[in-house]
Amino acid sequence: MSVSFDLITEGYILGFVAVTGIFSNLVATVVFAKKKISQPFYRLMMFLCVFDLMYVSASLLIFSVPMLYPNIPNTPWFAKSIPAILPTAHVGMTGSIYLTISLAVERYITVCHPFFKLSHNWPAWFYIVPIIFFSIIFNLPKFFELESISINPMEFQPEMFANRTDANETSLMKVEETIIYIVQPTPLRQNKQYILGYIVWANFIVNCVLPFMVLIFLNVSIFRELKKIQSEDTHMSQDARNGF
């Protein structure tokens, strides 16, 4: 029952959502890339699609593919790629979060400080380059959390093959040629200070608390400013009617 549920959710449902997301982000990236209007919004949206594409593609490989194709996790290329795919997903997630914040900052400046916007027409690279560097540097330790190792079954469990006879020599030779690839945590990933300081608190603050606080502040400020503008427009309309 549990295996069937995991297959349906992580295999079929997540796989369908991931493939749909990959296709949608590819189309959106092409559309925004063709925009010739020099507005930061289009470039920010394009790179947001790129970071989303990184995250969705990595999630598809990590979760859905092993459920749909159970033999793939045993292949050398998959085991060797996981230590790089997983942190790549985190880079995509961090970049996506802070590009969303940069779009909110653009809206905030446009609505709440229009004259500042006119006098400081920042290009999109003003946001994109720092976000790319920050996303990579902040998640750099994650590239050293996992490692892929190869194991010979005879070395791993020698007692299983200790009583083999000469009649089984052929099968024994096949076992010797069989190499198992597994992914295991590095000493860094097992360090308690690293887990508490970086994995728990640093990720919680950088990817959760700080973005939510900034987005709440920016969107509340935009909402209040729009209500203020709407109220002023209403009063001006009433004054104009009374004047006539």
C-alpha positions in Angstrom: 0.0 0.0 0.0 2.8 2.4 0.9 4.8 1.6 -2.2 1.7 2.2 -4.4 1.0 5.5 -2.7 4.6 6.6 -3.2 4.5 5.6 -6.8 1.3 7.5 -7.5 2.4 10.7 -5.6 6.1 10.9 -6.3 6.1 9.0 -9.5 3.1 9.9 -11.6 1.7 13.1 -10.0 5.0 14.8 -9.2 6.4 13.6 -12.5 3.4 15.1 -14.4 3.7 18.4 -12.5 7.4 18.5 -13.0 7.3 17.8 -16.8 4.5 20.4 -17.1 6.6 22.9 -15.2 9.7 22.2 -17.3 7.7 22.7 -20.5 6.0 25.9 -19.2 9.3 27.4 -17.9 11.0 26.7 -21.2 8.2 28.4 -23.2 8.2 31.3 -20.8 12.0 31.7 -20.9 11.9 31.9 -24.7 9.0 34.4 -24.7 10.7 36.7 -22.2 14.0 36.4 -23.9 12.4 37.7 -27.2 11.1 40.8 -25.4 13.1 43.8 -26.8 11.6 46.3 -24.4 14.4 47.4 -22.0 12.4 46.9 -18.8 13.9 44.9 -15.8 10.6 43.1 -15.4 11.1 40.9 -18.5 14.7 40.0 -17.7 13.8 39.2 -14.1 11.0 37.0 -15.2 13.2 35.2 -17.6 15.8 34.4 -15.0 13.1 33.4 -12.5 12.0 30.9 -15.1 15.6 29.6 -15.4 15.9 29.1 -11.7 12.5 27.4 -11.5 13.6 25.2 -14.4 16.7 24.2 -12.4 14.7 23.3 -9.3 11.9 21.4 -11.2 14.3 19.4 -13.3 16.4 18.4 -10.3 13.3 17.4 -8.4 12.2 15.3 -11.3 15.5 13.4 -11.4 15.7 13.0 -7.6 12.2 11.9 -6.8 10.1 10.9 -9.8 12.7 9.1 -12.0 13.7 6.6 -9.3 10.1 5.8 -8.6 9.2 5.2 -12.2 12.4 3.4 -13.1 13.6 1.4 -10.0 16.8 0.2 -11.7 18.1 3.7 -12.4 19.3 4.4 -8.8 21.7 1.4 -9.2 23.4 2.9 -12.2 26.8 4.6 -11.8 25.8 7.8 -13.6 22.8 8.3 -11.3 24.7 7.7 -8.1 27.6 9.9 -9.2 25.3 12.8 -10.2 23.1 13.0 -7.1 25.7 14.8 -5.0 25.6 17.6 -7.7 21.9 17.4 -8.6 20.6 17.9 -5.0 22.6 21.1 -4.3 21.7 22.4 -7.8 18.0 22.1 -6.8 18.8 24.2 -3.7 20.6 26.8 -5.9 17.5 27.0 -8.1 15.2 27.4 -5.1 17.3 30.2 -3.5 17.6 32.0 -6.8 13.8 31.7 -7.4 13.0 33.0 -3.9 15.2 36.1 -4.2 14.2 36.9 -7.8 10.6 36.9 -6.6 11.7 39.4 -3.9 13.5 41.5 -6.6 10.2 41.7 -8.6 8.4 42.8 -5.4 11.1 45.4 -4.9 10.6 46.7 -8.4 6.8 47.0 -7.8 7.4 48.7 -4.5 9.7 51.3 -5.9 7.4 51.9 -8.9 4.3 52.4 -6.8 5.6 53.9 -3.6 8.6 55.9 -4.9 7.9 56.8 -8.5 10.2 59.7 -8.7 13.1 57.6 -7.3 12.3 55.1 -10.0 12.6 57.8 -12.7 15.9 59.1 -11.4 17.4 55.6 -10.7 16.5 53.4 -13.6 18.4 50.3 -12.5 19.0 47.6 -15.1 17.9 44.0 -14.4 21.5 42.9 -14.0 21.6 45.1 -10.8 19.4 42.4 -9.3 20.3 39.3 -11.3 24.1 39.2 -10.8 24.1 39.5 -7.0 21.3 36.9 -6.8 23.2 34.4 -8.9 26.4 34.8 -6.9 24.5 34.7 -3.6 22.5 31.6 -4.6 25.7 29.7 -5.5 27.9 30.9 -2.6 25.2 30.3 0.1 24.5 26.7 -1.2 28.2 25.9 -1.9 28.6 23.8 1.2 25.8 21.5 0.0 28.1 20.3 -2.8 30.2 18.7 -0.2 27.5 17.0 1.8 27.1 13.8 -0.2 29.5 11.5 -2.0 29.2 8.6 -4.3 31.2 5.4 -3.5 31.5 2.0 -5.2 31.3 -1.2 -3.2 32.2 -4.7 -4.2 29.6 -7.1 -2.7 32.3 -9.6 -1.6 34.1 -6.8 0.3 30.9 -5.5 1.8 29.6 -8.9 3.0 32.4 -11.4 2.7 30.7 -14.0 4.9 28.0 -14.5 2.2 30.7 -15.9 -0.2 33.0 -17.6 2.3 31.5 -21.1 1.7 31.2 -21.0 -2.1 32.4 -24.2 -3.9 34.3 -24.5 -7.1 31.0 -25.4 -8.8 29.9 -21.9 -8.2 33.1 -20.4 -9.5 31.4 -18.8 -12.6 28.7 -17.1 -10.5 31.4 -16.0 -8.0 33.3 -14.3 -10.8 30.2 -12.5 -11.8 29.7 -11.3 -8.3 33.2 -10.1 -8.2 32.6 -8.1 -11.3 29.4 -6.5 -9.9 30.0 -3.1 -8.4 27.3 -1.4 -6.3 27.2 2.4 -6.3 25.7 4.2 -3.3 25.3 7.8 -2.1 26.3 8.5 1.5 26.7 11.6 3.7 30.2 13.1 4.1 31.7 13.9 7.5 30.6 17.5 6.9 27.0 16.5 6.6 27.2 14.5 9.8 28.8 17.3 11.8 26.3 18.4 14.5 27.4 22.0 14.5 27.1 22.1 10.7 23.6 20.6 10.8 22.3 23.0 13.5 24.1 26.1 12.3 23.8 25.8 8.6 21.2 23.3 7.6 18.7 24.2 10.2 19.1 27.9 11.2 20.9 29.4 8.2 18.5 27.8 5.7 15.5 28.7 7.9 16.4 32.3 8.1 17.7 32.8 4.5 15.1 30.8 2.7 12.0 31.2 5.0 12.0 34.0 7.6 13.8 36.8 5.7 12.0 36.4 2.4 8.6 36.2 4.1 9.3 39.3 6.2 10.5 41.3 3.2 7.6 40.2 0.9 5.0 41.0 3.6 6.5 44.4 4.2 6.7 45.2 0.4 3.2 44.0 -0.4 1.6 45.7 2.6 3.3 48.9 1.6 2.1 48.6 -2.0 -1.4 47.9 -0.9 -1.5 50.9 1.4 -0.1 53.2 -1.2 -2.6 52.0 -3.8 -5.5 52.5 -1.3 -4.1 56.0 -0.6 -4.0 56.8 -4.4 -7.5 55.4 -4.9 -8.8 57.5 -2.0 -7.1 60.7 -3.4 -8.6 60.0 -6.9 -12.1 59.6 -5.3 -11.8 62.9 -3.4 -10.5 64.7 -6.6 -13.4 63.3 -8.6 -15.9 64.5 -6.0 -14.3 67.9 -5.8 -14.4 68.2 -9.6 -18.1 67.3 -9.6 -18.9 69.8 -6.8 -17.0 72.5 -8.7 -19.3 72.1 -11.7 
